[in-house]
């Protein structure tokens, strides 16, 4: 079973990496770009018995390690 | 128009960040985790006239800046 976790900065939190990418894209003449946000995508290979328990366990991993919930939010997608 | 770019290491390329996360999850007693791969998710806000031209432009951005195509692969999703 596979879990895809997307971790991104909460709206309103300054994304300095995103700003740097936006600036670099401007320098490369990609003028259509209005905003850039950079986050993490974590792909986990799991040995869980069902999707519900996998999602519950991955949520615990996010709270404990994968995301800093003060400034970041996360989404979990389970692919069997 | 919004574009979501997922950049991940190609299969076979050593993912040291993923290995570190796997090790940390083991330490936290999440024993069901078999493998971890860590990538980037870049969300772009675009001012393009249609989805096809947006996807074409984002592919150029990936080749020029967002991904190191020697070791990384990318997927592009356009959300209007």
Backbone of each chain as nested JSON, in Angstrom:
{
  "chains": [
    {"id": "A", "residues": [
      {"number": 1, "name": "UNK", "atoms": {"N": [0.84, -1.199, 0.0], "CA": [0.0, 0.0, 0.0], "C": [0.877, 1.251, 0.0]}},
      {"number": 2, "name": "UNK", "atoms": {"N": [0.472, 2.24, -0.791], "CA": [1.295, 3.434, -0.936], "C": [0.54, 4.651, -0.385]}},
      {"number": 3, "name": "UNK", "atoms": {"N": [1.261, 5.518, 0.308], "CA": [0.659, 6.762, 0.803], "C": [1.441, 7.936, 0.245]}},
      {"number": 4, "name": "UNK", "atoms": {"N": [0.723, 8.931, -0.267], "CA": [1.361, 10.146, -0.765], "C": [0.985, 11.29, 0.167]}},
      {"number": 5, "name": "UNK", "atoms": {"N": [1.984, 11.878, 0.79], "CA": [1.766, 12.985, 1.725], "C": [2.304, 14.256, 1.093]}},
      {"number": 6, "name": "UNK", "atoms": {"N": [1.455, 15.264, 0.956], "CA": [1.907, 16.568, 0.467], "C": [1.936, 17.536, 1.638]}},
      {"number": 7, "name": "UNK", "atoms": {"N": [3.112, 18.077, 1.91], "CA": [3.285, 19.02, 3.014], "C": [3.576, 20.39, 2.411]}},
      {"number": 8, "name": "UNK", "atoms": {"N": [2.761, 21.381, 2.78], "CA": [2.982, 22.732, 2.249], "C": [2.851, 23.751, 3.373]}},
      {"number": 9, "name": "UNK", "atoms": {"N": [3.462, 24.892, 3.172], "CA": [3.351, 25.972, 4.148], "C": [1.915, 26.478, 4.171]}},
      {"number": 10, "name": "UNK", "atoms": {"N": [1.432, 26.811, 5.366], "CA": [0.094, 27.381, 5.478], "C": [0.028, 28.721, 4.747]}},
      {"number": 11, "name": "UNK", "atoms": {"N": [-1.175, 29.079, 4.265], "CA": [-1.364, 30.372, 3.626], "C": [-0.983, 31.464, 4.62]}},
      {"number": 12, "name": "UNK", "atoms": {"N": [-0.248, 32.447, 4.146], "CA": [0.145, 33.546, 5.022], "C": [1.548, 33.394, 5.568]}},
      {"number": 13, "name": "UNK", "atoms": {"N": [2.072, 32.165, 5.545], "CA": [3.452, 31.948, 5.991], "C": [4.382, 32.272, 4.821]}},
      {"number": 14, "name": "UNK", "atoms": {"N": [5.383, 33.09, 5.073], "CA": [6.32, 33.493, 4.012], "C": [7.058, 32.279, 3.47]}},
      {"number": 15, "name": "UNK", "atoms": {"N": [7.014, 32.092, 2.147], "CA": [7.685, 30.962, 1.499], "C": [8.913, 31.509, 0.767]}},
      {"number": 16, "name": "UNK", "atoms": {"N": [10.046, 31.54, 1.449], "CA": [11.248, 32.148, 0.867], "C": [11.77, 31.329, -0.316]}},
      {"number": 17, "name": "UNK", "atoms": {"N": [11.625, 29.996, -0.241], "CA": [12.051, 29.154, -1.359], "C": [11.172, 29.425, -2.597]}},
      {"number": 18, "name": "UNK", "atoms": {"N": [9.886, 29.554, -2.367], "CA": [8.967, 29.896, -3.452], "C": [9.291, 31.241, -4.071]}},
      {"number": 19, "name": "UNK", "atoms": {"N": [9.603, 32.22, -3.216], "CA": [9.979, 33.553, -3.708], "C": [11.243, 33.474, -4.569]}},
      {"number": 20, "name": "UNK", "atoms": {"N": [12.21, 32.665, -4.134], "CA": [13.46, 32.521, -4.886], "C": [13.201, 31.878, -6.251]}},
      {"number": 21, "name": "UNK", "atoms": {"N": [12.329, 30.863, -6.279], "CA": [11.991, 30.203, -7.546], "C": [11.274, 31.187, -8.473]}},
      {"number": 22, "name": "UNK", "atoms": {"N": [10.333, 31.948, -7.911], "CA": [9.608, 32.975, -8.695], "C": [10.597, 33.954, -9.321]}},
      {"number": 23, "name": "UNK", "atoms": {"N": [11.555, 34.405, -8.534], "CA": [12.56, 35.365, -9.005], "C": [13.404, 34.758, -10.128]}},
      {"number": 24, "name": "UNK", "atoms": {"N": [13.803, 33.496, -9.93], "CA": [14.612, 32.818, -10.959], "C": [13.813, 32.631, -12.245]}},
      {"number": 25, "name": "UNK", "atoms": {"N": [12.521, 32.289, -12.13], "CA": [11.68, 32.13, -13.323], "C": [11.503, 33.472, -14.042]}},
      {"number": 26, "name": "UNK", "atoms": {"N": [11.37, 34.555, -13.275], "CA": [11.303, 35.889, -13.874], "C": [12.574, 36.176, -14.671]}},
      {"number": 27, "name": "UNK", "atoms": {"N": [13.723, 35.83, -14.085], "CA": [15.011, 36.057, -14.754], "C": [15.107, 35.275, -16.054]}},
      {"number": 28, "name": "UNK", "atoms": {"N": [14.443, 34.107, -16.092], "CA": [14.453, 33.265, -17.293], "C": [13.32, 33.652, -18.263]}},
      {"number": 29, "name": "UNK", "atoms": {"N": [12.669, 34.79, -18.012], "CA": [11.626, 35.355, -18.886], "C": [10.331, 34.539, -18.922]}},
      {"number": 30, "name": "UNK", "atoms": {"N": [10.044, 33.811, -17.835], "CA": [8.73, 33.167, -17.734], "C": [7.783, 34.153, -17.057]}},
      {"number": 31, "name": "UNK", "atoms": {"N": [7.298, 35.098, -17.855], "CA": [6.55, 36.219, -17.305], "C": [5.147, 35.879, -16.841]}},
      {"number": 32, "name": "UNK", "atoms": {"N": [4.624, 34.711, -17.231], "CA": [3.233, 34.379, -16.893], "C": [3.072, 33.884, -15.454]}},
      {"number": 33, "name": "UNK", "atoms": {"N": [4.184, 33.687, -14.757], "CA": [4.116, 33.145, -13.399], "C": [3.774, 34.249, -12.398]}},
      {"number": 34, "name": "UNK", "atoms": {"N": [2.676, 34.071, -11.681], "CA": [2.228, 35.084, -10.731], "C": [2.689, 34.771, -9.309]}},
      {"number": 35, "name": "UNK", "atoms": {"N": [2.732, 33.49, -8.981], "CA": [3.127, 33.115, -7.616], "C": [3.645, 31.678, -7.611]}},
      {"number": 36, "name": "UNK", "atoms": {"N": [4.571, 31.404, -6.705], "CA": [5.136, 30.051, -6.577], "C": [5.163, 29.677, -5.099]}},
      {"number": 37, "name": "UNK", "atoms": {"N": [4.705, 28.461, -4.809], "CA": [4.823, 27.911, -3.446], "C": [5.524, 26.561, -3.572]}},
      {"number": 38, "name": "UNK", "atoms": {"N": [6.492, 26.331, -2.707], "CA": [7.243, 25.074, -2.755], "C": [6.948, 24.254, -1.498]}},
      {"number": 39, "name": "UNK", "atoms": {"N": [6.582, 23.008, -1.71], "CA": [6.326, 22.109, -0.59], "C": [7.052, 20.787, -0.787]}},
      {"number": 40, "name": "UNK", "atoms": {"N": [6.752, 19.85, 0.095], "CA": [7.384, 18.533, 0.022], "C": [6.348, 17.491, -0.359]}},
      {"number": 41, "name": "UNK", "atoms": {"N": [6.791, 16.495, -1.121], "CA": [5.934, 15.34, -1.369], "C": [6.666, 14.103, -0.855]}},
      {"number": 42, "name": "UNK", "atoms": {"N": [6.049, 13.426, 0.101], "CA": [6.652, 12.25, 0.71], "C": [5.837, 11.025, 0.314]}},
      {"number": 43, "name": "UNK", "atoms": {"N": [6.494, 10.073, -0.322], "CA": [5.818, 8.847, -0.762], "C": [6.257, 7.706, 0.143]}},
      {"number": 44, "name": "UNK", "atoms": {"N": [5.296, 7.097, 0.84], "CA": [5.572, 6.027, 1.796], "C": [5.062, 4.699, 1.264]}},
      {"number": 45, "name": "UNK", "atoms": {"N": [5.892, 3.673, 1.355], "CA": [5.452, 2.311, 1.041], "C": [5.105, 1.651, 2.366]}},
      {"number": 46, "name": "UNK", "atoms": {"N": [3.842, 1.24, 2.51], "CA": [3.356, 0.761, 3.805], "C": [2.94, -0.697, 3.752]}},
      {"number": 47, "name": "UNK", "atoms": {"N": [3.016, -1.309, 4.911], "CA": [2.598, -2.691, 5.072], "C": [1.4, -2.705, 6.031]}},
      {"number": 48, "name": "UNK", "atoms": {"N": [0.318, -2.023, 5.628], "CA": [-0.866, -1.915, 6.494], "C": [-1.968, -2.83, 5.969]}},
      {"number": 49, "name": "UNK", "atoms": {"N": [-2.894, -3.175, 6.853], "CA": [-3.909, -4.15, 6.447], "C": [-5.054, -3.532, 5.65]}},
      {"number": 50, "name": "UNK", "atoms": {"N": [-5.363, -2.26, 5.873], "CA": [-6.393, -1.599, 5.072], "C": [-6.131, -0.098, 4.965]}},
      {"number": 51, "name": "UNK", "atoms": {"N": [-6.845, 0.528, 4.029], "CA": [-6.605, 1.936, 3.718], "C": [-6.903, 2.851, 4.91]}},
      {"number": 52, "name": "UNK", "atoms": {"N": [-7.959, 2.528, 5.666], "CA": [-8.354, 3.382, 6.792], "C": [-7.265, 3.4, 7.87]}},
      {"number": 53, "name": "UNK", "atoms": {"N": [-6.742, 2.214, 8.208], "CA": [-5.7, 2.167, 9.24], "C": [-4.397, 2.787, 8.731]}},
      {"number": 54, "name": "UNK", "atoms": {"N": [-4.125, 2.636, 7.431], "CA": [-2.941, 3.263, 6.842], "C": [-3.028, 4.778, 6.961]}},
      {"number": 55, "name": "UNK", "atoms": {"N": [-4.205, 5.329, 6.622], "CA": [-4.384, 6.783, 6.673], "C": [-4.22, 7.31, 8.095]}},
      {"number": 56, "name": "UNK", "atoms": {"N": [-4.791, 6.564, 9.045], "CA": [-4.693, 6.938, 10.461], "C": [-3.24, 6.952, 10.921]}},
      {"number": 57, "name": "UNK", "atoms": {"N": [-2.489, 5.922, 10.5], "CA": [-1.089, 5.816, 10.905], "C": [-0.249, 6.922, 10.265]}},
      {"number": 58, "name": "UNK", "atoms": {"N": [-0.517, 7.194, 8.98], "CA": [0.239, 8.242, 8.282], "C": [-0.064, 9.613, 8.907]}},
      {"number": 59, "name": "UNK", "atoms": {"N": [-1.304, 9.827, 9.335], "CA": [-1.648, 11.084, 10.014], "C": [-0.822, 11.248, 11.293]}},
      {"number": 60, "name": "UNK", "atoms": {"N": [-0.645, 10.14, 12.027], "CA": [0.201, 10.176, 13.235], "C": [1.649, 10.499, 12.878]}},
      {"number": 61, "name": "UNK", "atoms": {"N": [2.138, 9.931, 11.76], "CA": [3.508, 10.229, 11.308], "C": [3.665, 11.704, 10.966]}},
      {"number": 62, "name": "UNK", "atoms": {"N": [2.634, 12.271, 10.329], "CA": [2.673, 13.692, 9.958], "C": [2.75, 14.561, 11.207]}},
      {"number": 63, "name": "UNK", "atoms": {"N": [1.917, 14.234, 12.187], "CA": [1.89, 15.031, 13.419], "C": [3.207, 14.905, 14.187]}},
      {"number": 64, "name": "UNK", "atoms": {"N": [3.807, 13.694, 14.147], "CA": [5.006, 13.434, 14.945], "C": [6.284, 13.892, 14.266]}},
      {"number": 65, "name": "UNK", "atoms": {"N": [6.331, 13.8, 12.93], "CA": [7.618, 14.001, 12.253], "C": [7.548, 14.737, 10.92]}},
      {"number": 66, "name": "UNK", "atoms": {"N": [6.598, 14.343, 10.064], "CA": [6.69, 14.771, 8.664], "C": [6.343, 16.232, 8.429]}},
      {"number": 67, "name": "UNK", "atoms": {"N": [5.467, 16.783, 9.278], "CA": [5.066, 18.179, 9.098], "C": [5.26, 18.956, 10.397]}},
      {"number": 68, "name": "UNK", "atoms": {"N": [5.619, 20.197, 10.256], "CA": [5.628, 21.112, 11.397], "C": [4.27, 21.816, 11.392]}},
      {"number": 69, "name": "UNK", "atoms": {"N": [3.349, 21.311, 12.216], "CA": [1.955, 21.763, 12.113], "C": [1.722, 23.199, 12.59]}},
      {"number": 70, "name": "UNK", "atoms": {"N": [2.752, 23.822, 13.124], "CA": [2.63, 25.245, 13.461], "C": [2.556, 26.079, 12.178]}},
      {"number": 71, "name": "UNK", "atoms": {"N": [3.386, 25.723, 11.203], "CA": [3.449, 26.523, 9.971], "C": [3.082, 25.74, 8.71]}},
      {"number": 72, "name": "UNK", "atoms": {"N": [2.923, 24.424, 8.842], "CA": [2.657, 23.617, 7.65], "C": [1.335, 22.863, 7.764]}},
      {"number": 73, "name": "UNK", "atoms": {"N": [0.747, 22.582, 6.6], "CA": [-0.438, 21.728, 6.549], "C": [-0.122, 20.551, 5.623]}},
      {"number": 74, "name": "UNK", "atoms": {"N": [-0.898, 19.469, 5.746], "CA": [-0.599, 18.293, 4.939], "C": [-1.876, 17.63, 4.437]}},
      {"number": 75, "name": "UNK", "atoms": {"N": [-1.734, 16.938, 3.312], "CA": [-2.818, 16.111, 2.802], "C": [-2.275, 14.692, 2.638]}},
      {"number": 76, "name": "UNK", "atoms": {"N": [-3.148, 13.704, 2.834], "CA": [-2.753, 12.303, 2.739], "C": [-3.627, 11.618, 1.697]}},
      {"number": 77, "name": "UNK", "atoms": {"N": [-2.981, 10.929, 0.769], "CA": [-3.711, 10.158, -0.237], "C": [-3.204, 8.72, -0.167]}},
      {"number": 78, "name": "UNK", "atoms": {"N": [-4.131, 7.779, -0.02], "CA": [-3.751, 6.36, 0.063], "C": [-4.046, 5.684, -1.279]}},
      {"number": 79, "name": "UNK", "atoms": {"N": [-3.039, 5.022, -1.832], "CA": [-3.203, 4.279, -3.078], "C": [-2.918, 2.81, -2.769]}},
      {"number": 80, "name": "UNK", "atoms": {"N": [-3.918, 1.951, -2.968], "CA": [-3.719, 0.546, -2.593], "C": [-2.96, -0.202, -3.675]}}
    ]},
    {"id": "B", "residues": [
      {"number": 1, "name": "UNK", "atoms": {"N": [-5.006, 30.305, -13.406], "CA": [-4.721, 28.892, -13.667], "C": [-3.591, 28.419, -12.767]}},
      {"number": 2, "name": "UNK", "atoms": {"N": [-3.761, 27.198, -12.246], "CA": [-2.785, 26.687, -11.297], "C": [-2.117, 25.439, -11.868]}},
      {"number": 3, "name": "UNK", "atoms": {"N": [-0.812, 25.334, -11.65], "CA": [-0.075, 24.143, -12.076], "C": [0.592, 23.521, -10.865]}},
      {"number": 4, "name": "UNK", "atoms": {"N": [0.447, 22.198, -10.741], "CA": [1.107, 21.469, -9.667], "C": [2.184, 20.59, -10.29]}},
      {"number": 5, "name": "UNK", "atoms": {"N": [3.432, 20.841, -9.897], "CA": [4.566, 20.084, -10.417], "C": [5.109, 19.215, -9.288]}},
      {"number": 6, "name": "UNK", "atoms": {"N": [5.174, 17.922, -9.509], "CA": [5.79, 17.017, -8.543], "C": [7.136, 16.563, -9.094]}},
      {"number": 7, "name": "UNK", "atoms": {"N": [8.186, 16.864, -8.352], "CA": [9.535, 16.492, -8.767], "C": [10.047, 15.42, -7.808]}},
      {"number": 8, "name": "UNK", "atoms": {"N": [10.454, 14.283, -8.358], "CA": [10.961, 13.207, -7.502], "C": [12.222, 12.618, -8.114]}},
      {"number": 9, "name": "UNK", "atoms": {"N": [13.023, 12.002, -7.276], "CA": [14.224, 11.327, -7.762], "C": [13.824, 10.128, -8.614]}},
      {"number": 10, "name": "UNK", "atoms": {"N": [14.574, 9.885, -9.683], "CA": [14.312, 8.717, -10.52], "C": [14.528, 7.446, -9.708]}},
      {"number": 11, "name": "UNK", "atoms": {"N": [13.832, 6.38, -10.092], "CA": [14.03, 5.081, -9.446], "C": [15.49, 4.678, -9.601]}},
      {"number": 12, "name": "UNK", "atoms": {"N": [16.079, 4.201, -8.533], "CA": [17.472, 3.768, -8.586], "C": [18.44, 4.812, -8.07]}},
      {"number": 13, "name": "UNK", "atoms": {"N": [17.989, 6.079, -8.012], "CA": [18.845, 7.132, -7.455], "C": [18.695, 7.104, -5.933]}},
      {"number": 14, "name": "UNK", "atoms": {"N": [19.805, 7.089, -5.232], "CA": [19.778, 7.031, -3.766], "C": [19.097, 8.271, -3.187]}},
      {"number": 15, "name": "UNK", "atoms": {"N": [18.091, 8.053, -2.354], "CA": [17.348, 9.148, -1.73], "C": [17.764, 9.225, -0.252]}},
      {"number": 16, "name": "UNK", "atoms": {"N": [18.782, 10.018, 0.029], "CA": [19.317, 10.063, 1.396], "C": [18.319, 10.701, 2.365]}},
      {"number": 17, "name": "UNK", "atoms": {"N": [17.561, 11.684, 1.876], "CA": [16.541, 12.312, 2.733], "C": [15.44, 11.296, 3.076]}},
      {"number": 18, "name": "UNK", "atoms": {"N": [15.039, 10.521, 2.085], "CA": [14.051, 9.469, 2.319], "C": [14.558, 8.434, 3.314]}},
      {"number": 19, "name": "UNK", "atoms": {"N": [15.828, 8.051, 3.16], "CA": [16.434, 7.084, 4.085], "C": [16.424, 7.633, 5.519]}},
      {"number": 20, "name": "UNK", "atoms": {"N": [16.748, 8.919, 5.666], "CA": [16.761, 9.554, 6.988], "C": [15.364, 9.572, 7.601]}},
      {"number": 21, "name": "UNK", "atoms": {"N": [14.354, 9.877, 6.782], "CA": [12.967, 9.893, 7.267], "C": [12.539, 8.474, 7.678]}},
      {"number": 22, "name": "UNK", "atoms": {"N": [12.89, 7.49, 6.851], "CA": [12.579, 6.087, 7.172], "C": [13.193, 5.701, 8.522]}},
      {"number": 23, "name": "UNK", "atoms": {"N": [14.45, 6.076, 8.729], "CA": [15.147, 5.761, 9.966], "C": [14.469, 6.437, 11.166]}},
      {"number": 24, "name": "UNK", "atoms": {"N": [14.079, 7.697, 10.99], "CA": [13.41, 8.433, 12.067], "C": [12.059, 7.81, 12.393]}},
      {"number": 25, "name": "UNK", "atoms": {"N": [11.309, 7.38, 11.355], "CA": [10.015, 6.735, 11.584], "C": [10.195, 5.394, 12.308]}},
      {"number": 26, "name": "UNK", "atoms": {"N": [11.253, 4.666, 11.947], "CA": [11.563, 3.416, 12.667], "C": [11.807, 3.707, 14.144]}},
      {"number": 27, "name": "UNK", "atoms": {"N": [12.578, 4.758, 14.419], "CA": [12.884, 5.14, 15.804], "C": [11.611, 5.481, 16.577]}},
      {"number": 28, "name": "UNK", "atoms": {"N": [10.619, 6.021, 15.862], "CA": [9.341, 6.391, 16.488], "C": [8.355, 5.215, 16.515]}},
      {"number": 29, "name": "UNK", "atoms": {"N": [8.832, 4.021, 16.181], "CA": [8.046, 2.772, 16.245], "C": [6.929, 2.675, 15.197]}},
      {"number": 30, "name": "UNK", "atoms": {"N": [7.138, 3.352, 14.056], "CA": [6.204, 3.157, 12.944], "C": [6.752, 2.015, 12.072]}},
      {"number": 31, "name": "UNK", "atoms": {"N": [6.538, 0.8, 12.551], "CA": [7.164, -0.361, 11.938], "C": [6.58, -0.777, 10.6]}},
      {"number": 32, "name": "UNK", "atoms": {"N": [5.407, -0.245, 10.231], "CA": [4.767, -0.67, 8.986], "C": [5.363, -0.003, 7.747]}},
      {"number": 33, "name": "UNK", "atoms": {"N": [6.267, 0.954, 7.958], "CA": [6.843, 1.686, 6.822], "C": [7.96, 0.868, 6.183]}},
      {"number": 34, "name": "UNK", "atoms": {"N": [7.809, 0.575, 4.896], "CA": [8.799, -0.241, 4.182], "C": [9.796, 0.621, 3.423]}},
      {"number": 35, "name": "UNK", "atoms": {"N": [9.344, 1.743, 2.887], "CA": [10.234, 2.605, 2.101], "C": [9.681, 4.029, 2.095]}},
      {"number": 36, "name": "UNK", "atoms": {"N": [10.596, 4.996, 2.009], "CA": [10.198, 6.406, 1.955], "C": [10.998, 7.094, 0.847]}},
      {"number": 37, "name": "UNK", "atoms": {"N": [10.284, 7.863, 0.026], "CA": [10.949, 8.697, -0.982], "C": [10.449, 10.127, -0.768]}},
      {"number": 38, "name": "UNK", "atoms": {"N": [11.375, 11.085, -0.774], "CA": [10.998, 12.475, -0.553], "C": [11.245, 13.277, -1.83]}},
      {"number": 39, "name": "UNK", "atoms": {"N": [10.226, 14.006, -2.246], "CA": [10.347, 14.86, -3.428], "C": [9.842, 16.258, -3.137]}},
      {"number": 40, "name": "UNK", "atoms": {"N": [9.761, 17.054, -4.189], "CA": [9.274, 18.425, -4.059], "C": [7.931, 18.565, -4.747]}},
      {"number": 41, "name": "UNK", "atoms": {"N": [7.079, 19.399, -4.191], "CA": [5.849, 19.775, -4.874], "C": [5.858, 21.287, -5.057]}},
      {"number": 42, "name": "UNK", "atoms": {"N": [5.814, 21.719, -6.309], "CA": [5.864, 23.15, -6.62], "C": [4.514, 23.558, -7.201]}},
      {"number": 43, "name": "UNK", "atoms": {"N": [3.868, 24.52, -6.557], "CA": [2.56, 24.994, -7.011], "C": [2.737, 26.374, -7.629]}},
      {"number": 44, "name": "UNK", "atoms": {"N": [2.394, 26.469, -8.909], "CA": [2.574, 27.717, -9.661], "C": [1.228, 28.346, -9.974]}},
      {"number": 45, "name": "UNK", "atoms": {"N": [1.113, 29.635, -9.753], "CA": [-0.073, 30.386, -10.158], "C": [0.278, 31.055, -11.478]}},
      {"number": 46, "name": "UNK", "atoms": {"N": [-0.471, 30.705, -12.537], "CA": [-0.11, 31.145, -13.88], "C": [-1.177, 32.042, -14.488]}},
      {"number": 47, "name": "UNK", "atoms": {"N": [-0.705, 32.869, -15.409], "CA": [-1.583, 33.764, -16.152], "C": [-1.537, 33.347, -17.621]}},
      {"number": 48, "name": "UNK", "atoms": {"N": [-1.931, 32.093, -17.887], "CA": [-1.864, 31.561, -19.258], "C": [-3.258, 31.53, -19.853]}},
      {"number": 49, "name": "UNK", "atoms": {"N": [-3.324, 31.522, -21.191], "CA": [-4.642, 31.61, -21.834], "C": [-5.381, 30.273, -21.884]}},
      {"number": 50, "name": "UNK", "atoms": {"N": [-4.654, 29.156, -21.926], "CA": [-5.325, 27.861, -21.902], "C": [-4.436, 26.795, -21.262]}},
      {"number": 51, "name": "UNK", "atoms": {"N": [-5.037, 25.656, -20.936], "CA": [-4.332, 24.599, -20.203], "C": [-3.169, 24.025, -21.001]}},
      {"number": 52, "name": "UNK", "atoms": {"N": [-3.366, 23.878, -22.327], "CA": [-2.323, 23.276, -23.16], "C": [-1.062, 24.145, -23.183]}},
      {"number": 53, "name": "UNK", "atoms": {"N": [-1.252, 25.457, -23.352], "CA": [-0.082, 26.341, -23.395], "C": [0.554, 26.439, -22.011]}},
      {"number": 54, "name": "UNK", "atoms": {"N": [-0.267, 26.379, -20.96], "CA": [0.265, 26.404, -19.589], "C": [1.148, 25.189, -19.346]}},
      {"number": 55, "name": "UNK", "atoms": {"N": [0.663, 24.01, -19.758], "CA": [1.416, 22.773, -19.548], "C": [2.74, 22.82, -20.315]}},
      {"number": 56, "name": "UNK", "atoms": {"N": [2.698, 23.328, -21.54], "CA": [3.897, 23.451, -22.37], "C": [4.923, 24.372, -21.701]}},
      {"number": 57, "name": "UNK", "atoms": {"N": [4.424, 25.49, -21.169], "CA": [5.309, 26.466, -20.531], "C": [5.914, 25.903, -19.236]}},
      {"number": 58, "name": "UNK", "atoms": {"N": [5.081, 25.198, -18.464], "CA": [5.571, 24.621, -17.208], "C": [6.61, 23.527, -17.496]}},
      {"number": 59, "name": "UNK", "atoms": {"N": [6.412, 22.78, -18.582], "CA": [7.402, 21.761, -18.964], "C": [8.748, 22.43, -19.258]}},
      {"number": 60, "name": "UNK", "atoms": {"N": [8.707, 23.579, -19.93], "CA": [9.942, 24.329, -20.194], "C": [10.593, 24.789, -18.891]}},
      {"number": 61, "name": "UNK", "atoms": {"N": [9.757, 25.223, -17.936], "CA": [10.287, 25.644, -16.622], "C": [10.965, 24.48, -15.91]}},
      {"number": 62, "name": "UNK", "atoms": {"N": [10.353, 23.303, -16.017], "CA": [10.923, 22.112, -15.372], "C": [12.279, 21.785, -15.97]}},
      {"number": 63, "name": "UNK", "atoms": {"N": [12.363, 21.827, -17.301], "CA": [13.618, 21.495, -17.977], "C": [14.696, 22.524, -17.662]}},
      {"number": 64, "name": "UNK", "atoms": {"N": [14.285, 23.798, -17.528], "CA": [15.258, 24.876, -17.346], "C": [15.683, 25.07, -15.899]}},
      {"number": 65, "name": "UNK", "atoms": {"N": [14.768, 24.817, -14.955], "CA": [15.046, 25.218, -13.577], "C": [14.523, 24.258, -12.507]}},
      {"number": 66, "name": "UNK", "atoms": {"N": [13.278, 23.812, -12.655], "CA": [12.611, 23.176, -11.505], "C": [13.107, 21.771, -11.206]}},
      {"number": 67, "name": "UNK", "atoms": {"N": [13.539, 21.051, -12.233], "CA": [14.01, 19.679, -12.023], "C": [15.404, 19.51, -12.607]}},
      {"number": 68, "name": "UNK", "atoms": {"N": [16.182, 18.69, -11.963], "CA": [17.465, 18.258, -12.524], "C": [17.188, 16.947, -13.245]}},
      {"number": 69, "name": "UNK", "atoms": {"N": [17.013, 17.039, -14.562], "CA": [16.514, 15.881, -15.313], "C": [17.53, 14.738, -15.426]}},
      {"number": 70, "name": "UNK", "atoms": {"N": [18.74, 14.963, -14.974], "CA": [19.707, 13.858, -14.928], "C": [19.282, 12.837, -13.87]}},
      {"number": 71, "name": "UNK", "atoms": {"N": [18.833, 13.332, -12.724], "CA": [18.491, 12.425, -11.62], "C": [17.023, 12.513, -11.191]}},
      {"number": 72, "name": "UNK", "atoms": {"N": [16.296, 13.501, -11.705], "CA": [14.909, 13.683, -11.25], "C": [13.93, 13.562, -12.41]}},
      {"number": 73, "name": "UNK", "atoms": {"N": [12.698, 13.143, -12.075], "CA": [11.613, 13.147, -13.048], "C": [10.491, 14.023, -12.492]}},
      {"number": 74, "name": "UNK", "atoms": {"N": [9.591, 14.464, -13.386], "CA": [8.547, 15.376, -12.916], "C": [7.219, 15.056, -13.586]}},
      {"number": 75, "name": "UNK", "atoms": {"N": [6.137, 15.402, -12.877], "CA": [4.805, 15.326, -13.471], "C": [4.166, 16.705, -13.342]}},
      {"number": 76, "name": "UNK", "atoms": {"N": [3.334, 17.03, -14.307], "CA": [2.673, 18.346, -14.33], "C": [1.168, 18.143, -14.36]}},
      {"number": 77, "name": "UNK", "atoms": {"N": [0.465, 18.814, -13.462], "CA": [-0.998, 18.771, -13.44], "C": [-1.505, 20.2, -13.518]}},
      {"number": 78, "name": "UNK", "atoms": {"N": [-2.386, 20.456, -14.476], "CA": [-2.931, 21.806, -14.638], "C": [-4.351, 21.846, -14.077]}},
      {"number": 79, "name": "UNK", "atoms": {"N": [-4.607, 22.788, -13.189], "CA": [-5.943, 22.964, -12.613], "C": [-6.423, 24.355, -13.007]}},
      {"number": 80, "name": "UNK", "atoms": {"N": [-7.51, 24.409, -13.769], "CA": [-7.957, 25.734, -14.245], "C": [-8.734, 26.459, -13.155]}}
    ]}
  ]
}
